[in-house]
Each structure stands twice: as C-alpha cells, then as structure tokens.
Amino acid sequence: MGLIWLALAGIAVWTLVRLGRQSEKPRRGHWRIAATLLGAVMLAGGVLAGSHGAWIASAGLVGAGAYLIWSSRIRTAPASARTEPMDAAEARSILGINKDASPQAIQAAWRRVMARAHPDQGGTEGLAARVNAARDRLLKP
C-alpha cells in the first residue's frame, strides 16, 4: 500500500513541476501556492518519518519536498531576456536576412524562425520575444 501512495505522490510532484515550467498566464499562478504547500507537507512528513526511524522514506520525502519548493520559486528574467533596444544589424542576424530584404522577405523569415522559437514548439518566451522585436524593428521605421 505504501508504494501506491509513493507513486501517487510522485505523479503529483511531476504534475506540479510540469505546470510550473509552462508559461505564466492569467489564472495559472496558483500552481506556485499548491506546489509550495505540497512541498511543505512533504518536508513535514519527512521529518515525521525520520523521527520514527524510517530513514529512507524520510530522505525521499525531504528531497522531493525541497525540490518541489525550489522549483516553484519565482524566477526573474535574465538580463539578456529583458527588452533592450535592438539595432538593425542585430535584428537582421536574428532573422537571418540581408540588408536589402523586402517586407515580405522579413515576414517570411520571421515565420520560419518563429516556427522553431515559439514556446509551444520547444523554444522559450525570451527567444520568441527577441524574434518578435527583430521583426518589429525591421518593419517599423
């Protein structure tokens, strides 16, 4: 019976961490609270198990609880992901186009690069923002 509860706890931890790695959207921030609470309960369960002499279960619960609390922390964006002014040469290098590209070529390059850089396709939000900023920089005077 204990293995079933351990498997269910593992699935719950995996689900919460998976939710946390998705993008923050409205009504999606509550996972941090749930993950932190579950992590705190797991830490307390680990201490309780350790006090009863179940050292392996204690180590597993404490490790999983600490990992869950650590993965649910609020992360700040790195300096490279923040919005900085982009010059035209950098924008062209991001999109992979030359100096005399037409607006249609810029749009086509943006679609090609965004197909790989979009968060739904395995890219990151920061990279997608940079690709969008490059397109906007080249299309707007």
N, CA, C and O atoms as CSV, one atom per row, in Angstrom:
chain,resi,resn,atom,element,x,y,z
A,1,MET,N,N,0.813,-1.193,0.000
A,1,MET,CA,C,0.000,0.000,0.000
A,1,MET,C,C,0.858,1.259,0.000
A,1,MET,O,O,0.484,2.276,-0.585
A,2,GLY,N,N,2.006,1.184,0.658
A,2,GLY,CA,C,2.901,2.334,0.720
A,2,GLY,C,C,3.468,2.707,-0.641
A,2,GLY,O,O,3.691,3.886,-0.915
A,3,LEU,N,N,3.705,1.716,-1.497
A,3,LEU,CA,C,4.233,2.006,-2.831
A,3,LEU,C,C,3.207,2.734,-3.689
A,3,LEU,O,O,3.574,3.564,-4.522
A,4,ILE,N,N,1.940,2.437,-3.497
A,4,ILE,CA,C,0.893,3.126,-4.251
A,4,ILE,C,C,0.872,4.604,-3.876
A,4,ILE,O,O,0.790,5.467,-4.750
A,5,TRP,N,N,0.946,4.898,-2.576
A,5,TRP,CA,C,0.951,6.292,-2.154
A,5,TRP,C,C,2.205,7.004,-2.626
A,5,TRP,O,O,2.156,8.182,-2.981
A,6,LEU,N,N,3.329,6.299,-2.631
A,6,LEU,CA,C,4.571,6.889,-3.124
A,6,LEU,C,C,4.462,7.199,-4.609
A,6,LEU,O,O,4.916,8.255,-5.052
A,7,ALA,N,N,3.870,6.303,-5.381
A,7,ALA,CA,C,3.687,6.546,-6.815
A,7,ALA,C,C,2.747,7.720,-7.053
A,7,ALA,O,O,3.002,8.552,-7.923
A,8,LEU,N,N,1.661,7.795,-6.287
A,8,LEU,CA,C,0.731,8.916,-6.432
A,8,LEU,C,C,1.396,10.241,-6.069
A,8,LEU,O,O,1.176,11.249,-6.741
A,9,ALA,N,N,2.197,10.246,-5.024
A,9,ALA,CA,C,2.921,11.458,-4.647
A,9,ALA,C,C,3.905,11.861,-5.743
A,9,ALA,O,O,4.053,13.046,-6.043
A,10,GLY,N,N,4.578,10.876,-6.341
A,10,GLY,CA,C,5.496,11.171,-7.436
A,10,GLY,C,C,4.788,11.772,-8.636
A,10,GLY,O,O,5.301,12.691,-9.274
A,11,ILE,N,N,3.617,11.254,-8.940
A,11,ILE,CA,C,2.835,11.806,-10.054
A,11,ILE,C,C,2.398,13.237,-9.739
A,11,ILE,O,O,2.428,14.104,-10.612
A,12,ALA,N,N,1.996,13.483,-8.497
A,12,ALA,CA,C,1.581,14.836,-8.109
A,12,ALA,C,C,2.744,15.814,-8.216
A,12,ALA,O,O,2.573,16.928,-8.711
A,13,VAL,N,N,3.925,15.409,-7.757
A,13,VAL,CA,C,5.104,16.271,-7.852
A,13,VAL,C,C,5.442,16.538,-9.315
A,13,VAL,O,O,5.707,17.681,-9.689
A,14,TRP,N,N,5.436,15.505,-10.138
A,14,TRP,CA,C,5.757,15.671,-11.554
A,14,TRP,C,C,4.763,16.613,-12.224
A,14,TRP,O,O,5.160,17.453,-13.032
A,15,THR,N,N,3.467,16.485,-11.898
A,15,THR,CA,C,2.445,17.336,-12.498
A,15,THR,C,C,2.641,18.791,-12.109
A,15,THR,O,O,2.545,19.677,-12.958
A,16,LEU,N,N,2.913,19.045,-10.845
A,16,LEU,CA,C,3.106,20.420,-10.414
A,16,LEU,C,C,4.352,21.039,-11.030
A,16,LEU,O,O,4.327,22.204,-11.426
A,17,VAL,N,N,5.438,20.287,-11.117
A,17,VAL,CA,C,6.649,20.816,-11.741
A,17,VAL,C,C,6.408,21.066,-13.225
A,17,VAL,O,O,6.878,22.064,-13.771
A,18,ARG,N,N,5.687,20.177,-13.870
A,18,ARG,CA,C,5.358,20.354,-15.299
A,18,ARG,C,C,4.508,21.604,-15.509
A,18,ARG,O,O,4.735,22.358,-16.455
A,19,LEU,N,N,3.531,21.825,-14.632
A,19,LEU,CA,C,2.724,23.045,-14.732
A,19,LEU,C,C,3.581,24.286,-14.528
A,19,LEU,O,O,3.364,25.312,-15.173
A,20,GLY,N,N,4.537,24.191,-13.647
A,20,GLY,CA,C,5.390,25.342,-13.371
A,20,GLY,C,C,6.307,25.701,-14.508
A,20,GLY,O,O,6.707,26.859,-14.625
A,21,ARG,N,N,6.652,24.762,-15.343
A,21,ARG,CA,C,7.540,25.049,-16.462
A,21,ARG,C,C,6.809,25.621,-17.661
A,21,ARG,O,O,7.440,26.067,-18.620
A,22,GLN,N,N,5.486,25.613,-17.618
A,22,GLN,CA,C,4.734,26.250,-18.681
A,22,GLN,C,C,4.722,27.746,-18.433
A,22,GLN,O,O,5.082,28.213,-17.352
A,23,SER,N,N,4.310,28.482,-19.433
A,23,SER,CA,C,4.343,29.931,-19.328
A,23,SER,C,C,3.314,30.417,-18.307
A,23,SER,O,O,2.270,29.799,-18.096
A,24,GLU,N,N,3.646,31.533,-17.693
A,24,GLU,CA,C,2.728,32.147,-16.740
A,24,GLU,C,C,1.656,32.883,-17.520
A,24,GLU,O,O,1.956,33.817,-18.264
A,25,LYS,N,N,0.444,32.481,-17.359
A,25,LYS,CA,C,-0.691,33.125,-17.992
A,25,LYS,C,C,-1.671,33.501,-16.892
A,25,LYS,O,O,-1.545,33.020,-15.766
A,26,PRO,N,N,-2.651,34.356,-17.198
A,26,PRO,CA,C,-3.651,34.658,-16.172
A,26,PRO,C,C,-4.307,33.377,-15.664
A,26,PRO,O,O,-4.579,32.456,-16.435
A,27,ARG,N,N,-4.553,33.333,-14.379
A,27,ARG,CA,C,-5.167,32.195,-13.685
A,27,ARG,C,C,-4.262,30.967,-13.632
A,27,ARG,O,O,-4.732,29.884,-13.283
A,28,ARG,N,N,-2.986,31.100,-13.966
A,28,ARG,CA,C,-2.070,29.967,-13.914
A,28,ARG,C,C,-1.075,30.100,-12.766
A,28,ARG,O,O,-0.286,29.184,-12.532
A,29,GLY,N,N,-1.097,31.223,-12.045
A,29,GLY,CA,C,-0.122,31.440,-10.989
A,29,GLY,C,C,-0.404,30.673,-9.711
A,29,GLY,O,O,0.447,30.646,-8.821
A,30,HIS,N,N,-1.565,30.049,-9.586
A,30,HIS,CA,C,-1.910,29.340,-8.356
A,30,HIS,C,C,-1.108,28.065,-8.167
A,30,HIS,O,O,-1.066,27.525,-7.062
A,31,TRP,N,N,-0.479,27.577,-9.212
A,31,TRP,CA,C,0.294,26.348,-9.070
A,31,TRP,C,C,1.454,26.552,-8.112
A,31,TRP,O,O,1.865,25.607,-7.438
A,32,ARG,N,N,1.993,27.768,-8.033
A,32,ARG,CA,C,3.104,28.028,-7.113
A,32,ARG,C,C,2.663,27.817,-5.669
A,32,ARG,O,O,3.404,27.247,-4.868
A,33,ILE,N,N,1.475,28.269,-5.341
A,33,ILE,CA,C,0.965,28.105,-3.978
A,33,ILE,C,C,0.765,26.632,-3.664
A,33,ILE,O,O,1.166,26.152,-2.603
A,34,ALA,N,N,0.139,25.914,-4.599
A,34,ALA,CA,C,-0.103,24.486,-4.382
A,34,ALA,C,C,1.209,23.716,-4.284
A,34,ALA,O,O,1.345,22.829,-3.441
A,35,ALA,N,N,2.163,24.044,-5.130
A,35,ALA,CA,C,3.449,23.342,-5.101
A,35,ALA,C,C,4.194,23.621,-3.803
A,35,ALA,O,O,4.795,22.713,-3.229
A,36,THR,N,N,4.163,24.858,-3.336
A,36,THR,CA,C,4.847,25.195,-2.090
A,36,THR,C,C,4.193,24.496,-0.903
A,36,THR,O,O,4.882,23.984,-0.021
A,37,LEU,N,N,2.861,24.477,-0.884
A,37,LEU,CA,C,2.167,23.794,0.212
A,37,LEU,C,C,2.446,22.294,0.209
A,37,LEU,O,O,2.715,21.707,1.257
A,38,LEU,N,N,2.382,21.673,-0.971
A,38,LEU,CA,C,2.680,20.245,-1.055
A,38,LEU,C,C,4.120,19.969,-0.640
A,38,LEU,O,O,4.392,18.986,0.050
A,39,GLY,N,N,5.045,20.834,-1.060
A,39,GLY,CA,C,6.440,20.673,-0.659
A,39,GLY,C,C,6.620,20.786,0.844
A,39,GLY,O,O,7.392,20.032,1.436
A,40,ALA,N,N,5.907,21.731,1.474
A,40,ALA,CA,C,5.996,21.877,2.931
A,40,ALA,C,C,5.430,20.652,3.642
A,40,ALA,O,O,5.983,20.203,4.646
A,41,VAL,N,N,4.329,20.112,3.122
A,41,VAL,CA,C,3.755,18.894,3.711
A,41,VAL,C,C,4.723,17.729,3.558
A,41,VAL,O,O,4.872,16.919,4.474
A,42,MET,N,N,5.373,17.642,2.418
A,42,MET,CA,C,6.341,16.558,2.213
A,42,MET,C,C,7.535,16.707,3.151
A,42,MET,O,O,8.036,15.710,3.672
A,43,LEU,N,N,8.001,17.944,3.373
A,43,LEU,CA,C,9.092,18.161,4.333
A,43,LEU,C,C,8.669,17.740,5.738
A,43,LEU,O,O,9.427,17.076,6.445
A,44,ALA,N,N,7.467,18.122,6.138
A,44,ALA,CA,C,6.980,17.737,7.466
A,44,ALA,C,C,6.822,16.221,7.564
A,44,ALA,O,O,7.153,15.634,8.595
A,45,GLY,N,N,6.324,15.584,6.517
A,45,GLY,CA,C,6.211,14.133,6.505
A,45,GLY,C,C,7.571,13.462,6.593
A,45,GLY,O,O,7.718,12.419,7.230
A,46,GLY,N,N,8.568,14.066,5.950
A,46,GLY,CA,C,9.923,13.523,6.030
A,46,GLY,C,C,10.496,13.617,7.430
A,46,GLY,O,O,11.168,12.698,7.899
A,47,VAL,N,N,10.230,14.726,8.093
A,47,VAL,CA,C,10.697,14.871,9.473
A,47,VAL,C,C,9.986,13.864,10.376
A,47,VAL,O,O,10.609,13.251,11.243
A,48,LEU,N,N,8.685,13.698,10.168
A,48,LEU,CA,C,7.924,12.739,10.966
A,48,LEU,C,C,8.422,11.313,10.711
A,48,LEU,O,O,8.594,10.535,11.649
A,49,ALA,N,N,8.650,10.979,9.450
A,49,ALA,CA,C,9.150,9.634,9.135
A,49,ALA,C,C,10.538,9.422,9.741
A,49,ALA,O,O,10.853,8.329,10.212
A,50,GLY,N,N,11.363,10.469,9.726
A,50,GLY,CA,C,12.693,10.363,10.327
A,50,GLY,C,C,12.640,10.174,11.824
A,50,GLY,O,O,13.478,9.477,12.396
A,51,SER,N,N,11.659,10.792,12.465
A,51,SER,CA,C,11.543,10.630,13.910
A,51,SER,C,C,11.080,9.227,14.299
A,51,SER,O,O,11.294,8.796,15.432
A,52,HIS,N,N,10.450,8.515,13.370
A,52,HIS,CA,C,10.015,7.136,13.625
A,52,HIS,C,C,11.025,6.109,13.124
A,52,HIS,O,O,10.784,4.905,13.205
A,53,GLY,N,N,12.155,6.585,12.608
A,53,GLY,CA,C,13.212,5.670,12.194
A,53,GLY,C,C,13.146,5.205,10.748
A,53,GLY,O,O,13.943,4.353,10.358
A,54,ALA,N,N,12.249,5.715,9.949
A,54,ALA,CA,C,12.151,5.338,8.532
A,54,ALA,C,C,13.038,6.293,7.731
A,54,ALA,O,O,12.557,7.252,7.129
A,55,TRP,N,N,14.333,6.013,7.738
A,55,TRP,CA,C,15.311,6.944,7.168
A,55,TRP,C,C,15.216,7.048,5.653
A,55,TRP,O,O,15.408,8.133,5.106
A,56,ILE,N,N,14.932,5.971,4.972
A,56,ILE,CA,C,14.865,6.012,3.507
A,56,ILE,C,C,13.649,6.826,3.070
A,56,ILE,O,O,13.755,7.683,2.193
A,57,ALA,N,N,12.507,6.563,3.676
A,57,ALA,CA,C,11.303,7.337,3.352
A,57,ALA,C,C,11.497,8.803,3.720
A,57,ALA,O,O,11.059,9.697,2.996
A,58,SER,N,N,12.157,9.040,4.850
A,58,SER,CA,C,12.410,10.407,5.293
A,58,SER,C,C,13.271,11.154,4.284
A,58,SER,O,O,12.974,12.293,3.925
A,59,ALA,N,N,14.336,10.508,3.830
A,59,ALA,CA,C,15.222,11.151,2.859
A,59,ALA,C,C,14.479,11.430,1.551
A,59,ALA,O,O,14.661,12.488,0.947
A,60,GLY,N,N,13.649,10.494,1.116
A,60,GLY,CA,C,12.893,10.692,-0.119
A,60,GLY,C,C,11.901,11.835,-0.007
A,60,GLY,O,O,11.800,12.665,-0.911
A,61,LEU,N,N,11.167,11.883,1.102
A,61,LEU,CA,C,10.188,12.951,1.287
A,61,LEU,C,C,10.845,14.320,1.429
A,61,LEU,O,O,10.374,15.301,0.854
A,62,VAL,N,N,11.921,14.387,2.186
A,62,VAL,CA,C,12.611,15.665,2.354
A,62,VAL,C,C,13.203,16.123,1.024
A,62,VAL,O,O,13.109,17.299,0.675
A,63,GLY,N,N,13.805,15.206,0.289
A,63,GLY,CA,C,14.378,15.570,-1.015
A,63,GLY,C,C,13.319,16.023,-2.001
A,63,GLY,O,O,13.497,17.030,-2.686
A,64,ALA,N,N,12.222,15.289,-2.078
A,64,ALA,CA,C,11.155,15.669,-3.008
A,64,ALA,C,C,10.500,16.977,-2.588
A,64,ALA,O,O,10.185,17.806,-3.442
A,65,GLY,N,N,10.290,17.180,-1.300
A,65,GLY,CA,C,9.703,18.430,-0.828
A,65,GLY,C,C,10.596,19.626,-1.096
A,65,GLY,O,O,10.125,20.678,-1.528
A,66,ALA,N,N,11.893,19.461,-0.837
A,66,ALA,CA,C,12.824,20.562,-1.109
A,66,ALA,C,C,12.890,20.867,-2.599
A,66,ALA,O,O,12.939,22.032,-2.993
A,67,TYR,N,N,12.892,19.826,-3.431
A,67,TYR,CA,C,12.918,20.040,-4.883
A,67,TYR,C,C,11.661,20.757,-5.357
A,67,TYR,O,O,11.740,21.647,-6.203
A,68,LEU,N,N,10.520,20.385,-4.829
A,68,LEU,CA,C,9.258,20.999,-5.228
A,68,LEU,C,C,9.210,22.462,-4.806
A,68,LEU,O,O,8.769,23.313,-5.578
A,69,ILE,N,N,9.651,22.759,-3.611
A,69,ILE,CA,C,9.678,24.149,-3.162
A,69,ILE,C,C,10.664,24.952,-4.005
A,69,ILE,O,O,10.374,26.089,-4.380
A,70,TRP,N,N,11.805,24.383,-4.302
A,70,TRP,CA,C,12.816,25.078,-5.101
A,70,TRP,C,C,12.315,25.326,-6.527
A,70,TRP,O,O,12.567,26.393,-7.085
A,71,SER,N,N,11.618,24.371,-7.118
A,71,SER,CA,C,11.164,24.537,-8.495
A,71,SER,C,C,9.970,25.475,-8.595
A,71,SER,O,O,9.664,25.946,-9.690
A,72,SER,N,N,9.283,25.763,-7.491
A,72,SER,CA,C,8.119,26.645,-7.546
A,72,SER,C,C,8.465,28.087,-7.206
A,72,SER,O,O,7.566,28.920,-7.087
A,73,ARG,N,N,9.732,28.396,-7.047
A,73,ARG,CA,C,10.097,29.763,-6.709
A,73,ARG,C,C,9.862,30.681,-7.914
A,73,ARG,O,O,9.823,30.222,-9.055
A,74,ILE,N,N,9.709,31.955,-7.650
A,74,ILE,CA,C,9.513,32.939,-8.710
A,74,ILE,C,C,10.878,33.283,-9.282
A,74,ILE,O,O,11.794,33.672,-8.557
A,75,ARG,N,N,10.994,33.136,-10.579
A,75,ARG,CA,C,12.262,33.405,-11.242
A,75,ARG,C,C,12.199,34.763,-11.932
A,75,ARG,O,O,11.180,35.125,-12.521
A,76,THR,N,N,13.287,35.501,-11.854
A,76,THR,CA,C,13.351,36.764,-12.575
A,76,THR,C,C,13.958,36.507,-13.944
A,76,THR,O,O,14.748,35.581,-14.122
A,77,ALA,N,N,13.591,37.314,-14.879
A,77,ALA,CA,C,14.106,37.150,-16.240
A,77,ALA,C,C,15.582,37.527,-16.268
A,77,ALA,O,O,15.974,38.508,-15.636
A,78,PRO,N,N,16.414,36.766,-16.991
A,78,PRO,CA,C,17.825,37.133,-17.106
A,78,PRO,C,C,17.976,38.451,-17.864
A,78,PRO,O,O,17.063,38.879,-18.569
A,79,ALA,N,N,19.117,39.077,-17.715
A,79,ALA,CA,C,19.343,40.381,-18.340
A,79,ALA,C,C,19.208,40.318,-19.857
A,79,ALA,O,O,18.771,41.289,-20.475
A,80,SER,N,N,19.577,39.193,-20.467
A,80,SER,CA,C,19.504,39.084,-21.922
A,80,SER,C,C,18.062,38.986,-22.415
A,80,SER,O,O,17.796,39.296,-23.576
A,81,ALA,N,N,17.130,38.565,-21.567
A,81,ALA,CA,C,15.733,38.413,-21.988
A,81,ALA,C,C,14.938,39.697,-21.805
A,81,ALA,O,O,13.820,39.805,-22.310
A,82,ARG,N,N,15.487,40.659,-21.103
A,82,ARG,CA,C,14.762,41.903,-20.898
A,82,ARG,C,C,14.747,42.705,-22.189
A,82,ARG,O,O,15.608,42.533,-23.052
A,83,THR,N,N,13.783,43.562,-22.305
A,83,THR,CA,C,13.665,44.337,-23.526
A,83,THR,C,C,14.747,45.402,-23.569
A,83,THR,O,O,14.787,46.295,-22.722
A,84,GLU,N,N,15.601,45.306,-24.536
A,84,GLU,CA,C,16.674,46.259,-24.761
A,84,GLU,C,C,16.531,46.770,-26.180
A,84,GLU,O,O,16.024,46.055,-27.044
A,85,PRO,N,N,16.966,47.992,-26.437
A,85,PRO,CA,C,16.898,48.478,-27.808
A,85,PRO,C,C,17.754,47.598,-28.730
A,85,PRO,O,O,18.877,47.222,-28.394
A,86,MET,N,N,17.199,47.288,-29.881
A,86,MET,CA,C,17.884,46.409,-30.822
A,86,MET,C,C,18.226,47.209,-32.075
A,86,MET,O,O,17.378,47.915,-32.620
A,87,ASP,N,N,19.469,47.096,-32.525
A,87,ASP,CA,C,19.820,47.783,-33.763
A,87,ASP,C,C,19.453,46.910,-34.966
A,87,ASP,O,O,19.157,45.724,-34.819
A,88,ALA,N,N,19.478,47.504,-36.133
A,88,ALA,CA,C,19.031,46.816,-37.350
A,88,ALA,C,C,19.930,45.635,-37.700
A,88,ALA,O,O,19.445,44.622,-38.202
A,89,ALA,N,N,21.217,45.748,-37.445
A,89,ALA,CA,C,22.140,44.655,-37.785
A,89,ALA,C,C,21.846,43.420,-36.921
A,89,ALA,O,O,21.865,42.292,-37.414
A,90,GLU,N,N,21.579,43.641,-35.657
A,90,GLU,CA,C,21.243,42.519,-34.772
A,90,GLU,C,C,19.912,41.895,-35.176
A,90,GLU,O,O,19.761,40.674,-35.156
A,91,ALA,N,N,18.951,42.735,-35.541
A,91,ALA,CA,C,17.650,42.224,-35.972
A,91,ALA,C,C,17.787,41.379,-37.237
A,91,ALA,O,O,17.157,40.329,-37.355
A,92,ARG,N,N,18.603,41.833,-38.173
A,92,ARG,CA,C,18.818,41.047,-39.398
A,92,ARG,C,C,19.516,39.728,-39.102
A,92,ARG,O,O,19.210,38.711,-39.724
A,93,SER,N,N,20.451,39.737,-38.159
A,93,SER,CA,C,21.157,38.485,-37.844
A,93,SER,C,C,20.237,37.489,-37.146
A,93,SER,O,O,20.371,36.282,-37.347
A,94,ILE,N,N,19.311,37.975,-36.332
A,94,ILE,CA,C,18.365,37.077,-35.665
A,94,ILE,C,C,17.460,36.414,-36.689
A,94,ILE,O,O,17.202,35.213,-36.606
A,95,LEU,N,N,16.975,37.191,-37.659
A,95,LEU,CA,C,16.076,36.644,-38.672
A,95,LEU,C,C,16.813,35.964,-39.824
A,95,LEU,O,O,16.203,35.233,-40.604
A,96,GLY,N,N,18.106,36.197,-39.933
A,96,GLY,CA,C,18.888,35.548,-40.990
A,96,GLY,C,C,18.616,36.113,-42.374
A,96,GLY,O,O,18.520,35.368,-43.349
A,97,ILE,N,N,18.493,37.424,-42.456
A,97,ILE,CA,C,18.231,38.062,-43.754
A,97,ILE,C,C,19.314,39.076,-44.047
A,97,ILE,O,O,20.083,39.446,-43.160
A,98,ASN,N,N,19.378,39.534,-45.309
A,98,ASN,CA,C,20.390,40.513,-45.679
A,98,ASN,C,C,19.841,41.931,-45.569
A,98,ASN,O,O,18.686,42.139,-45.196
A,99,LYS,N,N,20.694,42.908,-45.904
A,99,LYS,CA,C,20.367,44.308,-45.690
A,99,LYS,C,C,19.204,44.811,-46.543
A,99,LYS,O,O,18.415,45.643,-46.096
A,100,ASP,N,N,19.102,44.312,-47.752
A,100,ASP,CA,C,18.090,44.834,-48.673
A,100,ASP,C,C,16.868,43.910,-48.788
A,100,ASP,O,O,16.293,43.776,-49.869
A,101,ALA,N,N,16.476,43.282,-47.692
A,101,ALA,CA,C,15.321,42.374,-47.708
A,101,ALA,C,C,14.024,43.175,-47.759
A,101,ALA,O,O,13.894,44.220,-47.120
A,102,SER,N,N,13.086,42.673,-48.519
A,102,SER,CA,C,11.776,43.324,-48.635
A,102,SER,C,C,10.926,43.005,-47.402
A,102,SER,O,O,11.237,42.078,-46.654
A,103,PRO,N,N,9.859,43.770,-47.195
A,103,PRO,CA,C,8.972,43.452,-46.063
A,103,PRO,C,C,8.384,42.040,-46.149
A,103,PRO,O,O,8.160,41.402,-45.120
A,104,GLN,N,N,8.134,41.555,-47.350
A,104,GLN,CA,C,7.628,40.187,-47.500
A,104,GLN,C,C,8.691,39.172,-47.086
A,104,GLN,O,O,8.372,38.161,-46.460
A,105,ALA,N,N,9.945,39.434,-47.430
A,105,ALA,CA,C,11.036,38.535,-47.042
A,105,ALA,C,C,11.243,38.556,-45.531
A,105,ALA,O,O,11.532,37.525,-44.922
A,106,ILE,N,N,11.094,39.732,-44.934
A,106,ILE,CA,C,11.225,39.839,-43.472
A,106,ILE,C,C,10.127,39.029,-42.795
A,106,ILE,O,O,10.379,38.306,-41.831
A,107,GLN,N,N,8.910,39.159,-43.307
A,107,GLN,CA,C,7.784,38.425,-42.728
A,107,GLN,C,C,7.967,36.914,-42.896
A,107,GLN,O,O,7.665,36.145,-41.983
A,108,ALA,N,N,8.462,36.489,-44.064
A,108,ALA,CA,C,8.690,35.063,-44.303
A,108,ALA,C,C,9.786,34.521,-43.385
A,108,ALA,O,O,9.674,33.413,-42.861
A,109,ALA,N,N,10.848,35.311,-43.197
A,109,ALA,CA,C,11.929,34.890,-42.292
A,109,ALA,C,C,11.427,34.821,-40.859
A,109,ALA,O,O,11.804,33.925,-40.105
A,110,TRP,N,N,10.570,35.776,-40.485
A,110,TRP,CA,C,10.012,35.758,-39.133
A,110,TRP,C,C,9.191,34.491,-38.914
A,110,TRP,O,O,9.309,33.858,-37.865
A,111,ARG,N,N,8.357,34.107,-39.894
A,111,ARG,CA,C,7.547,32.886,-39.759
A,111,ARG,C,C,8.444,31.648,-39.627
A,111,ARG,O,O,8.172,30.757,-38.823
A,112,ARG,N,N,9.508,31.608,-40.425
A,112,ARG,CA,C,10.408,30.449,-40.401
A,112,ARG,C,C,11.113,30.335,-39.055
A,112,ARG,O,O,11.192,29.245,-38.489
A,113,VAL,N,N,11.623,31.443,-38.540
A,113,VAL,CA,C,12.353,31.415,-37.268
A,113,VAL,C,C,11.385,31.196,-36.102
A,113,VAL,O,O,11.699,30.473,-35.157
A,114,MET,N,N,10.214,31.821,-36.173
A,114,MET,CA,C,9.250,31.692,-35.078
A,114,MET,C,C,8.696,30.275,-34.988
A,114,MET,O,O,8.280,29.842,-33.914
A,115,ALA,N,N,8.685,29.550,-36.104
A,115,ALA,CA,C,8.214,28.160,-36.069
A,115,ALA,C,C,9.100,27.311,-35.158
A,115,ALA,O,O,8.644,26.309,-34.607
A,116,ARG,N,N,10.350,27.704,-35.001
A,116,ARG,CA,C,11.254,26.969,-34.109
A,116,ARG,C,C,11.411,27.623,-32.752
A,116,ARG,O,O,11.706,26.940,-31.771
A,117,ALA,N,N,11.219,28.941,-32.672
A,117,ALA,CA,C,11.484,29.669,-31.433
A,117,ALA,C,C,10.255,29.794,-30.538
A,117,ALA,O,O,10.379,30.213,-29.387
A,118,HIS,N,N,9.087,29.445,-31.033
A,118,HIS,CA,C,7.860,29.602,-30.246
A,118,HIS,C,C,7.881,28.640,-29.056
A,118,HIS,O,O,8.331,27.503,-29.195
A,119,PRO,N,N,7.401,29.080,-27.890
A,119,PRO,CA,C,7.399,28.205,-26.705
A,119,PRO,C,C,6.614,26.906,-26.905
A,119,PRO,O,O,6.953,25.890,-26.300
A,120,ASP,N,N,5.592,26.920,-27.727
A,120,ASP,CA,C,4.838,25.688,-27.982
A,120,ASP,C,C,5.622,24.698,-28.836
A,120,ASP,O,O,5.279,23.516,-28.882
A,121,GLN,N,N,6.670,25.164,-29.510
A,121,GLN,CA,C,7.469,24.297,-30.368
A,121,GLN,C,C,8.829,23.976,-29.750
A,121,GLN,O,O,9.718,23.474,-30.438
A,122,GLY,N,N,8.995,24.258,-28.474
A,122,GLY,CA,C,10.242,23.917,-27.792
A,122,GLY,C,C,11.150,25.106,-27.556
A,122,GLY,O,O,12.206,24.952,-26.943
A,123,GLY,N,N,10.777,26.285,-28.021
A,123,GLY,CA,C,11.568,27.482,-27.780
A,123,GLY,C,C,11.242,28.067,-26.413
A,123,GLY,O,O,10.545,27.451,-25.607
A,124,THR,N,N,11.753,29.254,-26.170
A,124,THR,CA,C,11.499,29.920,-24.897
A,124,THR,C,C,10.763,31.225,-25.145
A,124,THR,O,O,10.744,31.734,-26.265
A,125,GLU,N,N,10.159,31.761,-24.097
A,125,GLU,CA,C,9.451,33.028,-24.233
A,125,GLU,C,C,10.416,34.162,-24.549
A,125,GLU,O,O,10.088,35.061,-25.323
A,126,GLY,N,N,11.596,34.123,-23.958
A,126,GLY,CA,C,12.584,35.164,-24.209
A,126,GLY,C,C,13.051,35.169,-25.654
A,126,GLY,O,O,13.204,36.227,-26.263
A,127,LEU,N,N,13.275,33.984,-26.196
A,127,LEU,CA,C,13.712,33.891,-27.588
A,127,LEU,C,C,12.611,34.357,-28.536
A,127,LEU,O,O,12.886,35.063,-29.506
A,128,ALA,N,N,11.387,33.971,-28.265
A,128,ALA,CA,C,10.267,34.403,-29.103
A,128,ALA,C,C,10.101,35.917,-29.034
A,128,ALA,O,O,9.786,36.552,-30.041
A,129,ALA,N,N,10.307,36.495,-27.868
A,129,ALA,CA,C,10.214,37.950,-27.733
A,129,ALA,C,C,11.300,38.642,-28.543
A,129,ALA,O,O,11.052,39.682,-29.154
A,130,ARG,N,N,12.501,38.073,-28.552
A,130,ARG,CA,C,13.593,38.660,-29.344
A,130,ARG,C,C,13.297,38.571,-30.832
A,130,ARG,O,O,13.587,39.507,-31.578
A,131,VAL,N,N,12.724,37.457,-31.274
A,131,VAL,CA,C,12.384,37.310,-32.694
A,131,VAL,C,C,11.304,38.311,-33.074
A,131,VAL,O,O,11.377,38.926,-34.138
A,132,ASN,N,N,10.299,38.482,-32.215
A,132,ASN,CA,C,9.259,39.472,-32.483
A,132,ASN,C,C,9.828,40.889,-32.502
A,132,ASN,O,O,9.440,41.704,-33.338
A,133,ALA,N,N,10.741,41.179,-31.585
A,133,ALA,CA,C,11.350,42.504,-31.546
A,133,ALA,C,C,12.183,42.755,-32.802
A,133,ALA,O,O,12.223,43.877,-33.306
A,134,ALA,N,N,12.845,41.721,-33.304
A,134,ALA,CA,C,13.635,41.872,-34.531
A,134,ALA,C,C,12.724,42.186,-35.711
A,134,ALA,O,O,13.031,43.064,-36.517
A,135,ARG,N,N,11.619,41.482,-35.815
A,135,ARG,CA,C,10.676,41.755,-36.906
A,135,ARG,C,C,10.114,43.172,-36.797
A,135,ARG,O,O,10.048,43.905,-37.784
A,136,ASP,N,N,9.714,43.541,-35.587
A,136,ASP,CA,C,9.161,44.879,-35.407
A,136,ASP,C,C,10.187,45.969,-35.717
A,136,ASP,O,O,9.845,47.007,-36.283
A,137,ARG,N,N,11.422,45.732,-35.350
A,137,ARG,CA,C,12.484,46.718,-35.608
A,137,ARG,C,C,12.710,46.908,-37.096
A,137,ARG,O,O,12.959,48.027,-37.543
A,138,LEU,N,N,12.627,45.830,-37.874
A,138,LEU,CA,C,12.889,45.945,-39.307
A,138,LEU,C,C,11.669,46.430,-40.095
A,138,LEU,O,O,11.828,47.071,-41.135
A,139,LEU,N,N,10.472,46.140,-39.626
A,139,LEU,CA,C,9.287,46.560,-40.364
A,139,LEU,C,C,8.815,47.964,-40.031
A,139,LEU,O,O,8.192,48.627,-40.861
A,140,LYS,N,N,9.105,48.417,-38.832
A,140,LYS,CA,C,8.672,49.771,-38.438
A,140,LYS,C,C,9.842,50.724,-38.565
A,140,LYS,O,O,10.950,50.412,-38.129
A,141,PRO,N,N,9.606,51.879,-39.156
A,141,PRO,CA,C,10.713,52.832,-39.354
A,141,PRO,C,C,11.192,53.464,-38.065
A,141,PRO,O,O,12.113,54.281,-38.084
